[in-house]
Each structure stands twice: as structure tokens, then as C-alpha cells.
Amino acid sequence: MKKNIINIKGNKSIRNKSYVLATLMLLAFIMPACRKFVTIENPPTILTADKVFADDKSATSAILSIYIDMMNDQFGSNGSFVCYSMSQLGGLSANELIMTGSNTTTPTYQEFSDHALTPPNSYVAALWKDGYKYIYRANAILENIATSTGMTPLGKQQIEGEARFMRGFCYFYLVNLFGDVPLVLGTDYHDNMLLARTPSSVVWDQVISDLKQAKALLQDAYITAERLRPNRATVSALLSRAYLYTGKWSEAETEANTIITSGVYGTGLPTLDKVFKKDSPETIWQLQPVRANTNTNEGASFLVTGTTQPGFQLTPQLLAAFEPNDNRKTQWVGFSNPAYPAWAFPAKYKAGAVATVTEYYIMFRLTEQYLIRSEARAHLDLSKLPSAITDLNVVRSRAGLPAKTPADQAALLLAIEQERRVEFFAEWGQRWLDLKRTNRASALLTPWKTGAELYPIPGTEMGNNPALKQNPGY
């Protein structure tokens, strides 16, 4: 393909805002391959790349369209680790959620709970497909801003920073879910179509490289109101997590500490009832709802009204994990029918399919940075154990729990694991990723199958690319 094609279409359900979100309403969908457009006239909704990247304003629409699609994509077709899919699928994998009602007859869900995934699973395919869809679009943006003659240097810097952050974000989840994955850094169809899987260590290096470059490019200040576009702290939030996952304790501590001590996100943690509101002071990055009469997809999926049995129910194991008087259980767990106390569901988001928007979708929040800094310090040396315990107790105090004083490093790490479990339940699959990275999944999750730490490479991808090799156990 000689020229990139950018598909721009309007979205009537997006709400008007007084700040600079007019361009955010443009869905600049960067099409993969696009060979069918070579020999025909461009439809009215198609703009060639030289027009989309003709100036800062039009180029901005391309990066903003990714955020819109992350909120707009339908779960099970285009939805993936963004919006509520990681919370649902990761929650099933981590034994946080069980399925009830009609969901129990859906094999694609049940395979996650049973740790018995199969390559044809359509939700696994959606995770893979959308990750690479957004990566392709980020790659196309990076290529086109590099050759644009109409953008300003500051405009290029901002868009490049966001595109690199998004590429790092997508690869973070792909490498965690699938292990070795093809490392696609360009848009050439012939270069990409038969790529083999890249060792996960190399993918992790690319994630960290992209994030470090993004951090250098982006500013401390948010470029729009309501923290809807990534800033430097957003990059640090993911970078601290990436360092934690790869055992770079000092670097993880530094990134988390930068955010905590910045003062931008408050001097402590807000009350539990404010955490998932759109104006929460601890939010580092969030996405705006784009569907009419809907707040977050997660709220619409998990919340239950009346005495209906929830379709996704919290497991007895998770409910038992809360200590007595933990206010998170009171604030963030819903019960649909007093006659059935086991009918519990995630209720972090209180607004679902309602017109009044009070909640945005939280991508990163400050609490995680306290627990990252705590865990990193616990690993560094014994002299840092007291400060690691202090960070742990900041989170516990907000939940209404007494301070803990673990006796040694091992006890402290288990206390941090427990705190992460009850803080991040049904949120971005954090428990699933934690158990995988600490090699504790096979010991704590049942039923279990050897090799279940990694999801299978989708069968369709294996059929399309003979260079791909399946994960062990599938």
C-alpha cells in the first residue's frame, strides 16, 4: 500500500464539552493493510494520511480516536483488555468472579474460570486482535507524524508521546497474557504478516523503551481537562508497574515516588466513595464514556438492580478474603437480594446505563502507586521495610483497617499481596496478573491446568501465520 488511509466517522452519542474535545469526536480509524482502497476512489468519510496529519489539530484526532474506541468497542467482538473485558476475564481467571444464570452455559466464559482455555475461544481472540489493532494505529501515527510537514514541533512531540505510551500500554497486556508475542513496530503488511513470536524479554524491553521515551516527550500538565489524555505521570504509573513486574525494584520505587510526592493527586487517599467518581482526586488517567445513556461499561455489566441474581458474582473465596470491618466490602461490594447473601457483585462503579454521567473509566489511580512503592521497597533492603510498611498502612487506613506490622520481608510481601487482592478485585485483572508474576497461580487457583498461566494463541492467528507457535499445554 503506497499511502495510508485514515477513516474518520462521527459519533453522535459523544457528549458535547466546553473544553477541547471537539476533535476527540473524530474517529480517525487507521485501517490495517487497506489494499482494497488502492484501486477505487476514496469514499467521502476517508481522508488520506497527508490530510489527517496536515496540522496539529487533525493529527490529534487520530490519537484521540484510539481512546474513543477503547470506550466504544463492544465486549466480545472488538472489546479487549480495555473497558471491562480485563476486569471480567481476568476476574474469572483469578477466581474472583463466577458466572451465574445464562452465563453458565457460555463455554467461552467457563473456560476462563476452569483454566481450560482453548485456541478457538472468541474472547481470547478479541484480546489479541484489539491489542494489535491499537498497536497498528499507534505505529501508523508515529510513521506519519515523522514525515508531516504541517505539524508544529510541539504538536509532534505531544502526539508521539501519546502514541508511544499507547503502544507500550498494549504490549504490556499482550506480553502478560500471552508471553512471547510478535513485536510489530511498523505498518508494512509484508513485514508483519509472517512475524514469529518475539521473546517476552525483548517485548518487555520495548515496553520500557517506549514508556521512557513517552515520559520524556509528554508534559507534567494535562493537555485537556478531566485528565482524559495521558500526561507524564500517566506514563510513570505504567512504567512503575512495568518495572515492578520485571523486578527492577529501585526504578519502580522511583517512578511511584515521583507520582506520590508530586502533590497533584492529593497528599493522601480520598474516601472510598470518591475513588471511582469522574472528579476523583486520585485519578491519574481516565476515559470518558462515549455511549448514549451509559456511564462505564463496567458499571453496566456488573451492577444489578432489584433482586436479580448477578450475572457475574463474586466468589466465596474473595468475600472471605476481606478482614472484619474492611470498608471496601461495604462500599465496593453490592448485594442484590438479602435472602441470598452469596449474590454479591462488584460495585466499585455505581452508575451504569443511566444518562447522567458521574463516573469515568479509571485507567490508573494513586492507590496502586502506594502499593507498588511498598512492594518495591520491601524487595530492596531491610532498611526500607519500615517505609514499605508505612505505604501499606496508608491503604489500610483508608479502608478503615488497623495498621499492620509484618515481622519480616516475607510476611510483608504476603501482606501486600493480600492488600492488592481486596483493593483491586474485579479491576483490570490485577489479581490474575499478580498471581502470574509471583508464580503463585498454580498453588492458589483451582481447578488448574499446567500451562494455564498463559492464554493460548488464538486459533485464527495460528491459521493465518504459520510462523506462530502455540503456548505449551494447548
Secondary structure, DSSP 8 states (H G I E B T S, - for coil): --S-EEEEE--TTS---SSS-TGGG-EEEE-SS-GGGSSS---TTEEEHHHHTSSHHHHHHHHHHHHHHHHHS-TTTT--SSTTHHHHHHHHHTTSEEE-GGGGG-HHHHHHHTT---TT-HHHHHHHHHHHHHHHHHHHHHHHHHH-SSS-HHHHHHHHHHHHHHHHHHHHHHHHHHSSB----S--HHHHTT---B-HHHHHHHHHHHHHHHHHHS-SS-SSGGG-S--HHHHHHHHHHHHHHTT-HHHHHHHHHHHHTTSTT-SS---GGGTTSTT-TTEEEEE---STT-S-HHHHHH---TT---SEEE-HHHHHHS-TT-HHHHHHEEES-TT-TT-EEE-S----S-SS----EEEEEHHHHHHHHHHHHHHH-GGGHHHHHHHHHHHHHHTT------SSHHHHHHHHHHHHHHHSTTSTTHHHHHHHHTT-HHHH-SS--TTTTS----HHHHHH-TT----TT-
